[in-house]
Amino acid sequence: MSQNVFQVSYNQDSTEHMETSDTVRNHEPRENLQQSSFREQQNEKSRLDIIYERSKDVIPVGKQSRSVPWHYEQIIDPNDRRLKQDIIRLIVQYLQEEDYLYSAAALQDEANVKQKDVLAQQAHLQRVTTAILEGDWAEVEKLCSQATFKNLKSFLYEVYKQQYLELVDRQEYQKAFVLLQKRLKSLEGYAQRMEEFHDLCYLLTCKSVNEAKSFRDWNGIMAGREALVEHFSRLLDFEVTDTSAPVQVPPSRLVQLLQQAVAYQVEFSRYHPKAPPRVKTLLEDYHCFVLPNRERQCFVGHKSNVKCVKFVGENGAHLVSGSSDNTLIYWDTETGEQLATFIGHTSRIWDVDVTRGGGFIASASGDGTVRIWDVKSDLRSKSIIHGHVRDVYTVSYHPRENHLVTGGYDKSLRLVDVRTGQTIKTFTGHDASISKAVFNPHGNLILSGSKDSTIKFWDVISGVCIKTLSSHLGEVTSVETNASGSLLLSSSKDNSNRLWDLRMARPIRRFKGHQNTSKNFIRVGFGTNEELVVGGSEDGFVYIWDIETSNLVQKLGPCVGPVYSAQWNNRQSLLASCGHDGIVRTWWFDPSVPLTEEEKVHERSEYLSL
């Protein structure tokens, strides 16, 4: 995103636009105003009905799990040469079926050229194999000098070792000594075991190869050559491709595979649609539309209020929460089991972020440090990042995960190299503490919200603030972008959450009804498929709004004390929240529980009439 995106200046509150619109309407006839108001009410009601109907159109199936003990990435090796050829065949077939004949022909020609190169290489390697089996070592050395591959020296060591062992077996010690000095000595570092080269030297005093410890299992010349060929094949992932018979691709095979992939996603989701879904894009995984209406799990373990919660990794099979008890707790999302406690901070934990794979967790604390934790190795922090004065309120990973952005009480942002822990760049310009900072999806901008009631956009390379948004009337407590980077969500202590169009740099929606005015950091985020907005509130409820109309569609709770944050995970189809009561909760959709206020009133009236 470049600076010209923000050329439109917009520093007025969205209410002024609403007031301007109302002023214009005052000049219209009263009947037209009434008709317009009626149409708006009907549209809003229709939109709410659609949301509730879509949410009811799913069937919960309970635990989201797979019956196989391995991950799907283990099934297909993307570097397998035969599979690569199959992928090309599938693409060519699809292009031909869709009448992209020139594109199909061009791709086929390029694939044929590469195939010829592969066949030429295979023929060359086949000659090397033949020379090894025949014991023509001069030819082997000549052929290897004409080929280049990353393990060449390792293979040459094995070739010279086999040649040396054959000379010792024939008791030609003078030739063996020369080979050892001129060839093997320089490749000593490629021996599989440290003592192997010493045993090669020792063989010059032996009558049999089997007298040396490293070669007691040596079974003779031909067995050794065959073992060398097998080692050569593994070293180069060598295989002979049979091109004698044409490969027949079943009709519409690519489309069939995509249908199977989507069916797999549906099968292993937490909810099953009642009717076959119509997939609108293949660029994202399939997810049911879900409007949570019931608490699913309570995660109890913290000894004080919980400031932040995050699903770990894209899969969301685990949760991590940070608390004022100075600890992070690692939870099993499904069972609520406390799997680990990360101890090291000496003050409350304000914010937490995780890598996409879920291997590393970064935490920001009131002790002025950011700690990075390795989930897989142990419970100790992998590194500690210093630099801020007093509390660090926010930490976020760069999309490439090599850097972090941190911010806090000292009004500064810091770009930190994760590998070294060193601060690369410092961003200053806010007039008060920084409550939240994130990267945009492209990684070229940092967006920060501050207690000075502004949102600033910083160029990562130059460190310059390229835009300031100041429509909020209170301290900004959180900022978050959508997946494409076109929208921004912000929350503020003016009792409002706002949705911004970043292309026009102005607010387009305002979400109200919750409470956010005191000293707490109440944060907001995107919900199901980015069609909903979810956030906490000081009145103890989780609020959910429709992103299109900004209408409140659900309130979850109540909890004891403020709810600080709510996080949605598409893979798990679950909403997680945390708050002042020290409990982390997950929420889901239960068809047996009333969804709307009307349904709740109706259920209560039926109960009282019994």
C-alpha positions as CSV (number, residue, x, y, z in Angstrom):
1,M,0.0,0.0,0.0
2,S,1.6,3.3,-1.0
3,Q,1.2,6.8,0.4
4,N,-1.2,7.9,-2.4
5,V,-3.8,5.7,-0.8
6,F,-4.2,8.3,1.9
7,Q,-4.4,11.4,-0.2
8,V,-8.1,11.9,0.8
9,S,-8.1,14.0,4.0
10,Y,-10.8,13.0,6.5
11,N,-10.7,14.1,10.0
12,Q,-14.3,14.6,10.8
13,D,-16.4,12.3,13.0
14,S,-18.8,10.1,11.1
15,T,-21.6,11.6,13.0
16,E,-21.0,14.8,11.2
17,H,-21.7,13.0,7.9
18,M,-24.9,11.6,9.4
19,E,-25.9,15.1,10.6
20,T,-25.2,16.6,7.1
21,S,-27.3,13.9,5.6
22,D,-30.1,14.7,8.0
23,T,-29.9,18.4,7.2
24,V,-30.4,17.6,3.5
25,R,-33.4,15.4,4.3
26,N,-35.0,18.3,6.2
27,H,-35.7,19.9,2.8
28,E,-37.5,16.8,1.6
29,P,-41.3,16.3,2.0
30,R,-42.3,14.6,5.2
31,E,-43.9,11.7,3.3
32,N,-40.7,11.0,1.5
33,L,-38.8,10.9,4.8
34,Q,-41.3,8.5,6.3
35,Q,-41.1,6.2,3.3
36,S,-37.3,6.3,3.3
37,S,-37.2,5.6,7.0
38,F,-39.6,2.7,6.5
39,R,-37.5,1.2,3.7
40,E,-34.3,1.5,5.9
41,Q,-36.1,-0.3,8.7
42,Q,-37.3,-3.0,6.4
43,N,-33.8,-3.5,4.9
44,E,-32.2,-3.7,8.4
45,K,-34.8,-6.2,9.5
46,S,-34.3,-8.3,6.3
47,R,-30.5,-8.3,6.9
48,L,-30.9,-9.5,10.5
49,D,-33.3,-12.2,9.4
50,I,-30.8,-13.4,6.8
51,I,-28.0,-13.5,9.4
52,Y,-30.1,-15.5,11.9
53,E,-31.3,-17.9,9.2
54,R,-27.8,-18.5,7.9
55,S,-26.6,-19.3,11.4
56,K,-29.4,-21.8,11.9
57,D,-28.5,-23.5,8.6
58,V,-25.7,-25.5,10.2
59,I,-25.6,-28.7,12.3
60,P,-23.0,-28.9,15.1
61,V,-21.0,-32.1,15.1
62,G,-19.0,-31.5,18.2
63,K,-15.3,-32.1,18.3
64,Q,-13.3,-30.9,15.3
65,S,-10.8,-33.7,14.7
66,R,-9.4,-36.1,12.2
67,S,-9.5,-39.8,12.5
68,V,-6.1,-40.3,11.0
69,P,-3.0,-39.8,13.2
70,W,-1.0,-37.8,10.6
71,H,-1.3,-34.4,9.0
72,Y,-2.5,-34.0,5.4
73,E,0.8,-32.3,4.4
74,Q,2.5,-35.7,4.9
75,I,0.4,-37.3,2.2
76,I,1.9,-35.5,-0.9
77,D,5.5,-34.6,-1.4
78,P,5.5,-31.4,-3.4
79,N,9.1,-32.1,-4.6
80,D,8.2,-35.6,-6.1
81,R,9.0,-35.4,-9.8
82,R,6.2,-37.7,-10.9
83,L,3.6,-35.6,-8.9
84,K,4.9,-32.4,-10.5
85,Q,4.4,-34.0,-13.9
86,D,0.9,-35.0,-12.9
87,I,0.1,-31.4,-11.8
88,I,1.3,-30.1,-15.2
89,R,-1.0,-32.7,-17.0
90,L,-4.0,-31.6,-14.9
91,I,-3.4,-27.9,-15.7
92,V,-2.9,-28.7,-19.4
93,Q,-6.1,-30.7,-19.5
94,Y,-8.1,-28.0,-17.7
95,L,-6.9,-25.3,-20.2
96,Q,-7.8,-27.5,-23.1
97,E,-11.3,-28.2,-21.7
98,E,-11.8,-24.5,-21.2
99,D,-10.6,-23.7,-24.8
100,Y,-7.4,-22.0,-23.7
101,L,-5.6,-23.9,-26.4
102,Y,-2.7,-21.6,-27.0
103,S,-1.9,-21.5,-23.3
104,A,-2.2,-25.2,-23.1
105,A,0.2,-25.7,-26.0
106,A,2.7,-23.3,-24.6
107,L,2.7,-25.0,-21.2
108,Q,3.0,-28.4,-22.9
109,D,6.0,-27.3,-25.0
110,E,7.8,-25.9,-22.0
111,A,7.1,-29.1,-20.0
112,N,8.4,-31.2,-22.9
113,V,11.7,-29.3,-23.0
114,K,12.1,-29.8,-19.2
115,Q,11.2,-33.4,-19.6
116,K,13.9,-33.9,-22.3
117,D,16.5,-32.3,-19.9
118,V,15.4,-34.7,-17.2
119,L,15.7,-37.7,-19.5
120,A,19.2,-36.6,-20.6
121,Q,20.2,-36.3,-17.0
122,Q,18.7,-39.7,-16.2
123,A,20.6,-41.3,-19.1
124,H,23.9,-39.7,-17.8
125,L,23.2,-41.1,-14.4
126,Q,22.4,-44.5,-15.8
127,R,25.9,-44.6,-17.4
128,V,27.4,-43.8,-14.0
129,T,25.5,-46.7,-12.5
130,T,26.7,-49.1,-15.2
131,A,30.3,-48.0,-14.8
132,I,30.1,-48.6,-11.0
133,L,28.7,-52.1,-11.4
134,E,31.5,-52.9,-14.0
135,G,34.2,-51.4,-11.8
136,D,35.2,-48.9,-14.4
137,W,36.4,-46.3,-11.9
138,A,38.1,-44.1,-14.5
139,E,34.8,-43.8,-16.4
140,V,32.9,-43.1,-13.1
141,E,35.3,-40.2,-12.3
142,K,35.0,-38.8,-15.8
143,L,31.2,-38.9,-15.8
144,C,31.0,-37.3,-12.3
145,S,33.2,-34.5,-13.5
146,Q,30.6,-33.8,-16.2
147,A,27.7,-33.7,-13.8
148,T,26.9,-31.2,-11.0
149,F,24.9,-32.0,-7.9
150,K,25.0,-30.8,-4.4
151,N,26.3,-34.0,-2.9
152,L,29.0,-34.6,-5.4
153,K,31.9,-34.7,-3.0
154,S,30.1,-37.0,-0.6
155,F,29.5,-39.4,-3.5
156,L,33.1,-39.2,-4.7
157,Y,34.3,-40.2,-1.2
158,E,32.1,-43.3,-1.4
159,V,33.4,-44.1,-4.9
160,Y,37.0,-43.8,-3.8
161,K,36.3,-45.8,-0.7
162,Q,34.8,-48.7,-2.7
163,Q,37.8,-48.6,-5.1
164,Y,40.2,-48.6,-2.1
165,L,38.5,-51.5,-0.4
166,E,38.7,-53.5,-3.7
167,L,42.4,-52.9,-3.9
168,V,42.9,-54.0,-0.3
169,D,40.8,-57.1,-1.0
170,R,43.1,-57.9,-3.9
171,Q,46.1,-57.0,-1.6
172,E,47.3,-54.4,-4.0
173,Y,48.6,-52.3,-1.1
174,Q,50.8,-49.9,-3.1
175,K,47.9,-48.8,-5.4
176,A,45.7,-48.5,-2.3
177,F,48.2,-46.3,-0.5
178,V,48.5,-43.9,-3.5
179,L,44.6,-43.7,-3.8
180,L,44.4,-43.0,0.0
181,Q,47.0,-40.2,-0.3
182,K,45.8,-38.5,-3.5
183,R,42.0,-39.0,-3.3
184,L,40.6,-40.0,0.0
185,K,42.7,-37.8,2.3
186,S,41.2,-34.6,0.9
187,L,37.7,-35.9,1.4
188,E,38.2,-37.2,4.9
189,G,35.5,-34.8,6.3
190,Y,32.7,-36.6,4.3
191,A,33.2,-39.9,6.1
192,Q,30.0,-41.1,7.8
193,R,31.8,-41.9,11.1
194,M,34.8,-40.2,12.6
195,E,36.8,-43.4,13.0
196,E,36.1,-44.6,9.5
197,F,39.1,-42.9,7.9
198,H,41.4,-44.3,10.6
199,D,40.2,-47.8,9.8
200,L,40.9,-47.2,6.1
201,C,44.5,-46.4,7.0
202,Y,44.7,-49.4,9.3
203,L,43.6,-51.7,6.4
204,L,47.1,-51.2,4.8
205,T,48.4,-53.5,7.5
206,C,45.6,-56.1,7.3
207,K,45.1,-59.2,5.1
208,S,41.4,-58.8,4.9
209,V,38.9,-55.9,4.7
210,N,36.8,-57.4,7.5
211,E,39.6,-57.0,10.0
212,A,38.8,-53.3,10.4
213,K,36.0,-52.5,12.8
214,S,34.2,-50.2,10.4
215,F,34.1,-52.8,7.6
216,R,33.3,-56.0,9.4
217,D,30.1,-56.3,7.5
218,W,31.7,-55.9,4.1
219,N,30.4,-58.7,1.8
220,G,32.8,-58.5,-1.1
221,I,33.3,-56.5,-4.3
222,M,30.0,-57.0,-6.1
223,A,27.9,-56.5,-2.9
224,G,29.9,-53.3,-2.2
225,R,29.2,-52.0,-5.8
226,E,25.5,-52.7,-5.5
227,A,25.4,-50.9,-2.2
228,L,27.2,-47.9,-3.7
229,V,24.6,-47.8,-6.6
230,E,21.8,-47.9,-4.0
231,H,23.5,-45.1,-2.1
232,F,23.9,-43.1,-5.3
233,S,20.2,-43.5,-6.1
234,R,19.2,-42.2,-2.6
235,L,21.7,-39.4,-2.8
236,L,20.2,-38.0,-6.0
237,D,16.6,-39.1,-5.5
238,F,17.3,-41.0,-8.8
239,E,14.5,-42.8,-10.5
240,V,13.9,-43.9,-14.1
241,T,10.8,-42.5,-15.7
242,D,8.9,-44.7,-18.0
243,T,7.9,-42.7,-21.0
244,S,7.0,-45.6,-23.3
245,A,3.3,-45.5,-22.5
246,P,1.1,-42.3,-22.7
247,V,-0.6,-41.2,-19.5
248,Q,-4.4,-41.0,-19.6
249,V,-5.9,-38.2,-17.4
250,P,-9.5,-38.8,-16.4
251,P,-11.9,-36.1,-17.7
252,S,-12.2,-33.0,-15.5
253,R,-9.7,-34.5,-13.1
254,L,-8.6,-31.1,-11.7
255,V,-12.2,-30.0,-10.9
256,Q,-12.8,-33.4,-9.2
257,L,-9.8,-33.0,-7.0
258,L,-10.9,-29.5,-5.9
259,Q,-14.4,-30.8,-5.2
260,Q,-12.9,-33.6,-3.0
261,A,-10.7,-31.0,-1.2
262,V,-13.7,-28.8,-0.3
263,A,-15.7,-31.9,0.7
264,Y,-12.8,-32.8,3.0
265,Q,-12.9,-29.3,4.6
266,V,-16.7,-29.6,5.1
267,E,-16.4,-33.1,6.6
268,F,-13.9,-32.2,9.2
269,S,-15.4,-28.8,10.2
270,R,-17.1,-28.3,13.5
271,Y,-20.5,-27.7,11.8
272,H,-22.0,-29.4,8.8
273,P,-24.3,-27.4,6.5
274,K,-27.9,-28.7,6.2
275,A,-27.8,-28.2,2.4
276,P,-24.8,-28.6,0.0
277,P,-22.9,-25.3,0.2
278,R,-22.1,-23.2,-2.9
279,V,-18.4,-22.3,-2.8
280,K,-17.7,-18.9,-4.1
281,T,-13.9,-18.9,-4.0
282,L,-11.1,-21.5,-4.0
283,L,-8.6,-19.0,-2.7
284,E,-9.7,-19.5,0.9
285,D,-10.7,-22.6,2.9
286,Y,-14.4,-23.3,3.3
287,H,-16.0,-22.2,6.6
288,C,-19.6,-22.3,7.7
289,F,-21.2,-19.0,8.7
290,V,-21.6,-19.3,12.5
291,L,-23.2,-16.9,15.0
292,P,-22.3,-18.1,18.5
293,N,-25.1,-18.2,21.1
294,R,-23.7,-20.3,23.9
295,E,-20.7,-20.7,26.1
296,R,-18.9,-23.9,25.2
297,Q,-15.9,-24.2,27.5
298,C,-14.4,-22.4,30.5
299,F,-10.6,-22.3,30.9
300,V,-9.8,-21.8,34.6
301,G,-6.2,-21.5,35.8
302,H,-5.2,-17.9,36.1
303,K,-5.0,-16.2,39.5
304,S,-5.9,-12.8,38.3
305,N,-7.7,-11.0,35.4
306,V,-6.8,-12.1,31.8
307,K,-5.8,-9.2,29.6
308,C,-5.4,-11.1,26.3
309,V,-6.2,-14.4,24.5
310,K,-5.1,-15.7,21.1
311,F,-5.7,-18.9,19.1
312,V,-2.3,-20.6,18.5
313,G,-1.5,-21.0,14.8
314,E,-3.9,-20.9,11.9
315,N,-5.4,-24.3,13.0
316,G,-6.4,-22.9,16.4
317,A,-6.1,-26.3,18.2
318,H,-4.6,-24.5,21.2
319,L,-5.1,-21.2,23.0
320,V,-2.7,-18.9,24.8
321,S,-3.8,-16.4,27.4
322,G,-1.8,-13.6,29.3
323,S,-2.8,-12.4,32.7
324,S,-2.1,-9.9,35.5
325,D,-0.7,-12.9,37.4
326,N,2.4,-12.5,35.2
327,T,2.0,-15.8,33.5
328,L,1.0,-17.2,30.1
329,I,-1.1,-20.4,30.0
330,Y,-1.2,-22.7,27.0
331,W,-4.6,-24.5,26.7
332,D,-6.1,-27.3,24.6
333,T,-9.0,-25.6,22.7
334,E,-11.1,-28.7,22.6
335,T,-10.9,-30.0,26.2
336,G,-9.9,-26.9,28.1
337,E,-7.0,-28.7,29.6
338,Q,-4.1,-26.5,30.8
339,L,-1.1,-27.9,29.0
340,A,1.7,-25.5,30.1
341,T,2.4,-22.4,32.1
342,F,5.0,-20.0,30.9
343,I,6.7,-18.2,33.8
344,G,9.3,-15.4,33.5
345,H,7.6,-12.0,33.3
346,T,7.6,-10.0,36.6
347,S,4.6,-7.9,35.8
348,R,1.2,-8.3,34.1
349,I,1.0,-9.4,30.5
350,W,-0.8,-6.9,28.3
351,D,-0.7,-8.5,24.8
352,V,0.3,-11.7,23.1
353,D,0.9,-12.8,19.4
354,V,1.8,-16.1,17.8
355,T,3.3,-17.3,14.5
356,R,1.1,-18.8,11.9
357,G,2.5,-22.3,12.5
358,G,2.0,-21.9,16.3
359,G,5.7,-22.7,17.1
360,F,6.5,-19.3,18.8
361,I,4.6,-17.0,21.1
362,A,5.5,-13.4,21.8
363,S,4.3,-11.6,25.0
364,A,4.4,-8.0,26.0
365,S,4.5,-7.1,29.7
366,G,4.4,-4.4,32.2
367,D,8.0,-5.2,33.2
368,G,9.1,-3.4,30.1
369,T,10.1,-6.5,28.1
370,V,8.9,-8.7,25.3
371,R,9.6,-12.4,25.6
372,I,9.6,-15.0,22.8
373,W,8.6,-18.5,23.9
374,D,9.4,-21.7,21.9
375,V,6.3,-23.8,22.4
376,K,7.8,-27.1,21.2
377,S,11.1,-27.1,23.1
378,D,10.5,-26.1,26.8
379,L,8.7,-23.6,29.0
380,R,11.5,-21.1,29.1
381,S,11.6,-18.0,27.0
382,K,13.7,-18.3,23.9
383,S,14.8,-14.6,24.0
384,I,14.1,-11.4,26.0
385,I,13.7,-8.1,24.2
386,H,14.5,-4.9,26.1
387,G,14.3,-1.3,25.1
388,H,11.0,0.2,26.2
389,V,10.6,2.3,29.3
390,R,7.9,0.9,31.6
391,D,4.9,-1.1,30.3
392,V,4.9,-2.7,26.8
393,Y,1.2,-2.7,25.8
394,T,1.4,-4.4,22.3
395,V,3.4,-6.9,20.3
396,S,2.7,-8.2,16.8
397,Y,4.6,-10.4,14.3
398,H,5.5,-9.2,10.8
399,P,3.8,-11.3,8.1
400,R,7.2,-12.9,7.3
401,E,7.7,-13.5,11.1
402,N,11.3,-12.3,11.1
403,H,10.4,-9.1,12.9
404,L,8.1,-7.8,15.7
405,V,6.6,-4.4,16.3
406,T,6.3,-3.4,19.9
407,G,4.8,-0.3,21.6
408,G,3.9,1.0,25.0
409,Y,3.9,3.6,27.7
410,D,7.0,5.5,26.3
411,K,4.9,6.6,23.3
412,S,7.3,4.8,20.9
413,L,7.1,1.9,18.4
414,R,10.1,-0.4,17.9
415,L,10.8,-2.7,15.0
416,V,12.7,-5.7,16.4
417,D,14.7,-8.4,14.6
418,V,13.4,-11.7,16.1
419,R,16.6,-13.5,15.4
420,T,18.9,-11.1,17.2
421,G,16.5,-9.3,19.6
422,Q,18.0,-6.0,18.4
423,T,15.9,-2.9,17.7
424,I,16.2,-2.0,14.0
425,K,14.1,1.1,13.9
426,T,12.2,3.3,16.4
427,F,9.1,5.2,15.4
428,T,8.1,8.3,17.4
429,G,5.2,10.7,16.9
430,H,2.4,9.8,19.2
431,D,1.6,12.2,22.1
432,A,0.6,9.5,24.5
433,S,1.0,5.7,25.2
434,I,0.5,3.3,22.3
435,S,-2.2,0.7,23.1
436,K,-2.0,-1.5,20.0
437,A,0.1,-1.8,16.8
438,V,-0.1,-4.2,13.9
439,F,1.4,-4.7,10.4
440,N,-0.8,-4.5,7.4
441,P,-0.9,-7.9,5.5
442,H,1.7,-6.7,3.0
443,G,4.1,-5.9,5.8
444,N,5.1,-2.5,4.4
445,L,3.0,-0.5,6.9
446,I,2.6,-0.4,10.7
447,L,-0.8,0.8,12.0
448,S,-0.8,2.1,15.6
449,G,-3.6,3.2,18.0
450,S,-2.8,5.5,20.9
451,K,-4.2,7.1,24.0
452,D,-3.8,10.4,22.1
453,S,-7.0,9.3,20.2
454,T,-5.2,8.9,16.9
455,I,-4.4,6.1,14.5
456,K,-1.1,6.5,12.7
457,F,0.3,4.8,9.6
458,W,4.1,4.3,9.5
459,D,6.2,3.3,6.5
460,V,8.4,0.4,7.6
461,I,11.4,1.3,5.4
462,S,11.6,5.0,6.1
463,G,10.1,5.2,9.5
464,V,8.0,8.1,8.5
465,C,4.3,8.6,9.6
466,I,2.5,8.9,6.3
467,K,-1.1,9.4,7.7
468,T,-2.9,10.2,10.9
469,L,-6.6,9.4,11.5
470,S,-8.2,11.4,14.3
471,S,-12.0,10.7,14.1
472,H,-12.2,9.0,17.5
473,L,-13.2,11.1,20.4
474,G,-11.5,9.0,23.0
475,E,-8.4,6.9,23.6
476,V,-7.9,4.3,20.9
477,T,-7.6,0.8,22.5
478,S,-7.1,-1.5,19.5
479,V,-6.6,-1.7,15.8
480,E,-6.9,-4.7,13.4
481,T,-6.9,-5.1,9.6
482,N,-8.8,-7.6,7.5
483,A,-7.0,-10.3,5.5
484,S,-6.7,-8.2,2.4
485,G,-5.7,-5.0,4.1
486,S,-8.5,-2.9,2.7
487,L,-10.4,-2.5,6.0
488,L,-9.4,-1.5,9.5
489,L,-11.2,-2.0,12.8
490,S,-10.6,0.2,15.7
491,S,-12.0,0.5,19.2
492,S,-12.0,3.6,21.4
493,K,-13.0,4.9,24.8
494,D,-15.8,7.0,23.2
495,N,-18.0,3.9,23.4
496,S,-17.6,3.1,19.7
497,N,-15.8,0.7,17.4
498,R,-15.2,1.9,13.9
499,L,-14.7,0.2,10.5
500,W,-12.4,2.2,8.2
501,D,-12.0,2.0,4.4
502,L,-8.3,2.3,4.0
503,R,-8.5,3.2,0.3
504,M,-10.4,6.3,1.2
505,A,-8.9,6.7,4.7
506,R,-12.3,7.4,6.3
507,P,-14.7,5.5,8.7
508,I,-17.6,3.8,7.0
509,R,-19.3,2.1,9.9
510,R,-19.7,2.7,13.7
511,F,-20.6,-0.1,16.1
512,K,-22.3,0.9,19.3
513,G,-24.1,-0.5,22.3
514,H,-21.1,-1.7,24.4
515,Q,-19.3,0.2,27.1
516,N,-15.7,1.3,26.8
517,T,-14.8,4.5,28.8
518,S,-12.7,3.6,31.8
519,K,-9.0,2.6,32.1
520,N,-9.3,-0.8,30.6
521,F,-8.1,-1.9,27.1
522,I,-11.3,-3.2,25.4
523,R,-10.4,-4.7,22.1
524,V,-12.3,-5.6,18.9
525,G,-11.7,-7.9,16.0
526,F,-13.3,-9.5,12.9
527,G,-15.7,-12.4,13.3
528,T,-17.0,-15.2,11.1
529,N,-15.6,-14.9,7.5
530,E,-15.1,-11.2,8.3
531,E,-18.8,-10.7,8.0
532,L,-19.2,-10.0,11.7
533,V,-17.4,-7.8,14.3
534,V,-16.7,-9.2,17.8
535,G,-15.5,-7.3,20.8
536,G,-15.5,-7.0,24.6
537,S,-17.3,-4.6,26.9
538,E,-17.1,-3.2,30.4
539,D,-20.6,-4.4,31.2
540,G,-19.4,-8.1,31.1
541,F,-20.8,-9.1,27.7
542,V,-19.2,-10.1,24.4
543,Y,-20.8,-8.1,21.6
544,I,-21.3,-9.2,18.0
545,W,-22.3,-6.8,15.2
546,D,-23.1,-7.3,11.5
547,I,-20.4,-5.6,9.5
548,E,-22.7,-4.6,6.7
549,T,-25.4,-2.7,8.7
550,S,-23.4,-2.2,12.0
551,N,-26.5,-3.7,13.8
552,L,-25.9,-5.6,17.1
553,V,-26.9,-9.2,16.4
554,Q,-25.7,-11.0,19.5
555,K,-24.7,-10.5,23.2
556,L,-22.9,-13.3,25.0
557,G,-22.7,-13.4,28.7
558,P,-22.8,-12.0,31.2
559,C,-19.4,-12.5,32.7
560,V,-18.2,-11.1,36.1
561,G,-16.5,-7.8,35.3
562,P,-15.3,-6.4,31.9
563,V,-14.6,-8.5,28.9
564,Y,-11.3,-7.3,27.6
565,S,-11.0,-9.1,24.3
566,A,-12.7,-11.5,21.9
567,Q,-10.9,-13.6,19.2
568,W,-12.5,-15.6,16.4
569,N,-10.9,-18.6,14.6
570,N,-12.3,-19.8,11.3
571,R,-10.7,-23.2,11.4
572,Q,-12.2,-24.0,14.8
573,S,-15.4,-22.0,14.2
574,L,-15.1,-20.8,17.8
575,L,-15.0,-17.5,19.6
576,A,-12.7,-17.0,22.5
577,S,-13.0,-14.3,25.1
578,C,-11.1,-13.2,28.3
579,G,-11.8,-10.7,31.0
580,H,-11.6,-9.4,34.5
581,D,-12.9,-12.6,36.2
582,G,-9.7,-14.5,35.2
583,I,-11.6,-17.0,33.0
584,V,-11.0,-17.7,29.3
585,R,-14.2,-18.8,27.5
586,T,-15.0,-20.2,24.1
587,W,-18.4,-19.7,22.5
588,W,-20.2,-21.7,19.8
589,F,-23.6,-22.1,18.1
590,D,-26.0,-24.5,19.8
591,P,-29.3,-25.0,17.9
592,S,-31.1,-25.9,21.1
593,V,-30.5,-22.4,22.6
594,P,-32.6,-19.4,21.5
595,L,-30.7,-17.2,19.0
596,T,-32.6,-14.0,19.0
597,E,-34.2,-11.9,21.7
598,E,-37.7,-12.7,20.3
599,E,-36.9,-16.4,20.6
600,K,-35.7,-16.0,24.2
601,V,-38.9,-14.1,25.2
602,H,-41.0,-16.7,23.5
603,E,-39.2,-19.5,25.3
604,R,-39.6,-17.8,28.7
605,S,-43.3,-17.2,28.1
606,E,-43.8,-20.8,27.2
607,Y,-41.9,-21.9,30.3
608,L,-44.0,-19.6,32.5
609,S,-47.3,-20.9,31.0
610,L,-46.5,-24.5,32.0
